[in-house]
């Protein structure tokens, strides 16, 4: 698995420090508001776990399964909800937690979908932001790292359901994902 990585983009330490900073910022911004975190499966599960442990205020969480990639290296553009929330979010302050903001299509869809449930607010916390690939107008409130246009894996991010268990974020060798 490690031999498939071209280079390490973000180390375990860099990620740990930045996720802690995001948790502190969210704690300040949502003090007294009991935010509701919505993790976008499957990629956000590692990030979400570390993030909420860094949030020092009362909060609740749930997950949604949302897909637009399948086993491809680029989005299909068609968003599919594979698992929905089990909690009413009306009047709640929602923080969508996403591993990577790439084209923006999935998050734009998700903002509209969840907005229909009348939350008090919806904000996005993305570990990675890849603005070079943006196709939809989506602006995250919290960003861990802005990254170049490279195919990355690790720390929950995958290619064809592999590499999620890497403790760092690495650039995958192109010969691995070239269709």
CORWO-V40460 format. One record per residue. RES is the residue in three letters. SS is DSSP state (hx for helix, st for strand, lp for the rest). PHI is phi in degrees with one decimal (999 if undefined). Layout:
# CORWO-V40460
((RES/SS/PHI) (RES/SS/PHI))
This chain:
# CORWO-V40460
((UNK/lp/999) (UNK/hx/-65.5) (UNK/hx/-70.2) (UNK/hx/-84.0) (UNK/st/-92.0) (UNK/st/-71.4) (UNK/st/-162.1) (UNK/st/-87.9) (UNK/st/-86.7) (UNK/st/-134.3) (UNK/lp/-79.4) (UNK/hx/-55.7) (UNK/hx/-65.7) (UNK/hx/-58.7) (UNK/hx/-64.8) (UNK/hx/-57.2) (UNK/hx/-63.9) (UNK/hx/-67.8) (UNK/hx/-64.2) (UNK/hx/-61.2) (UNK/hx/-63.9) (UNK/hx/-63.8) (UNK/hx/-60.5) (UNK/hx/-66.1) (UNK/hx/-64.4) (UNK/hx/-64.4) (UNK/hx/-59.7) (UNK/hx/-66.5) (UNK/hx/-68.5) (UNK/lp/-111.2) (UNK/lp/-54.4) (UNK/lp/78.2) (UNK/lp/-109.6) (UNK/lp/48.4) (UNK/lp/-63.8) (UNK/st/-113.6) (UNK/st/-90.0) (UNK/st/-118.1) (UNK/st/-84.3) (UNK/st/-93.0) (UNK/st/-76.5) (UNK/lp/-96.0) (UNK/lp/-61.4) (UNK/lp/-86.0) (UNK/hx/-61.8) (UNK/hx/-70.8) (UNK/hx/-59.0) (UNK/hx/-59.4) (UNK/hx/-59.3) (UNK/hx/-69.5) (UNK/hx/-62.2) (UNK/hx/-69.0) (UNK/hx/-70.7) (UNK/lp/-93.1) (UNK/lp/-91.2) (UNK/lp/-98.7) (UNK/lp/-130.8) (UNK/lp/-62.5) (UNK/lp/-156.7) (UNK/st/-130.2) (UNK/st/-151.8) (UNK/st/-156.4) (UNK/st/-127.2) (UNK/st/-128.4) (UNK/st/-99.0) (UNK/st/-135.6) (UNK/st/-134.6) (UNK/lp/-142.7) (UNK/lp/-110.7) (UNK/lp/64.0) (UNK/lp/-103.5) (UNK/lp/-99.5) (UNK/lp/-94.2) (UNK/lp/-131.3) (UNK/lp/-65.7) (UNK/lp/-80.3) (UNK/lp/90.7) (UNK/lp/-94.5) (UNK/lp/-93.9) (UNK/st/-128.9) (UNK/st/-86.9) (UNK/st/-104.2) (UNK/st/-154.7) (UNK/lp/-104.8) (UNK/lp/-64.3) (UNK/lp/-107.9) (UNK/lp/-127.6) (UNK/lp/-75.8) (UNK/lp/-106.7) (UNK/lp/-57.7) (UNK/lp/77.1) (UNK/lp/-92.2) (UNK/st/-90.6) (UNK/st/-99.2) (UNK/st/-119.1) (UNK/st/-80.2) (UNK/st/-108.0) (UNK/st/-126.8) (UNK/st/-71.1) (UNK/st/-145.5) (UNK/st/-99.5) (UNK/lp/-111.5) (UNK/lp/-68.1) (UNK/lp/89.1) (UNK/hx/-62.7) (UNK/hx/-64.5) (UNK/hx/-69.0) (UNK/hx/-63.1) (UNK/hx/-61.7) (UNK/hx/-64.7) (UNK/hx/-60.0) (UNK/hx/-66.2) (UNK/hx/-61.7) (UNK/hx/-72.9) (UNK/hx/-59.7) (UNK/lp/-66.5) (UNK/lp/-95.5) (UNK/lp/57.4) (UNK/lp/-73.2) (UNK/lp/-66.7) (UNK/st/-160.3) (UNK/st/-134.2) (UNK/st/-131.0) (UNK/st/-115.3) (UNK/st/-119.6) (UNK/st/-112.6) (UNK/st/-62.6) (UNK/st/-122.7) (UNK/st/-124.9) (UNK/lp/-117.6) (UNK/hx/-64.2) (UNK/hx/-63.6) (UNK/hx/-102.1) (UNK/lp/-62.6) (UNK/lp/-121.7) (UNK/lp/-125.6) (UNK/lp/-81.2) (UNK/lp/-134.1) (UNK/lp/-123.4) (UNK/lp/-73.3) (UNK/lp/-79.9) (UNK/st/-124.6) (UNK/st/-131.6) (UNK/st/-73.9) (UNK/st/-146.0) (UNK/st/-89.0) (UNK/lp/-123.8) (UNK/lp/-74.5) (UNK/lp/-77.0) (UNK/lp/-137.1) (UNK/lp/-87.3) (UNK/st/-111.9) (UNK/st/-140.7) (UNK/st/106.5) (UNK/lp/52.0) (UNK/lp/101.7) (UNK/st/-78.5) (UNK/lp/-131.4) (UNK/st/-132.9) (UNK/lp/52.4) (UNK/lp/67.8) (UNK/st/-113.8) (UNK/lp/78.8) (UNK/lp/-58.6) (UNK/lp/-85.3) (UNK/lp/-67.8) (UNK/lp/-81.0) (UNK/lp/-127.7) (UNK/st/-109.6) (UNK/st/-123.2) (UNK/st/-88.1) (UNK/st/-77.2) (UNK/lp/-60.9) (UNK/hx/-57.5) (UNK/hx/-66.3) (UNK/hx/-76.8) (UNK/hx/-110.9) (UNK/lp/-65.0) (UNK/lp/-80.5))
